Amino acid sequence: MKKLIYAAMVTALLGATSCVPTTNNNNKPNGKETEITDNTTDNNSKPDDKVQPTPDNNEGKDNKDDKSKKDDPKDDNSFKSAEGRFSINFPMPPAGPTKNSYTTKAGTIENVQYVYSKNDKASYFLSYSDYPAGAVTDANVEATLKTQAESFMKNIGSKIDKSSSERLDGNKGLSFSGKRDKLVINMRAFFVGKRYYQFGTIAEESEISTKESNKFIDSFKIK
């Protein structure tokens, strides 16, 4: 499951920018799936890279806009990344960060991923990538979100069945979902400046319910 997520996310990023990967690790320049997932930066490389459980310290804060207006899930399992500038409620501490850089026609894209696999049939994940300066603008952000989502689903072996526009603190986003055999893919993505966040669940329906998936997705906050 982890290999499927890593490969689909990275390939979608590359497809969204019409590029050919050249990683900053010791990978061969052909971007094979096993090379993408096996050659990564160790998650102990920087203290800031770790996502650690923290108590709820946002209680009583006035969150303004759209998704942040929803009742927040309890933050007992809140994980925060100082470098990633986000928090989200993984059920358990995720594996990661897994880091790779890719040289594209638009410039270098750096990708960071966290995955918690409940078992081989269910995974929660979050990925973020910094696009080159100027690559994403107000004029093309919605199209880029759509292209990224379509590429990801195609690489999973699925297609988008449902999608809707989203907003988080004024930032444009997209929710999208689909199925592949018994797997249900439920995702949300946002651009915050040049940073692209994508997070959600991939699981058999018996392993992660729609309610559990949406609770995880709705817990995402920008720091």
Protein Blocks (a to p, Z undefined) as FASTA:
>chain_A
ZZmmmmmmmmmmmmmnopadddfblbdfklpaklmmmmccdfklpmklpccddddfkgoi
acfbhjlmpccddfklgccdfklopacddfbdcedddddddddfkbccddddddddfblm
bccddddddddehkacfklmmmmmmmmmmmmmmmnopacfbdcdddeehiacddddddeh
jbccddddddehjbccdddddddfklmcfklmmmmmmmpccZZ
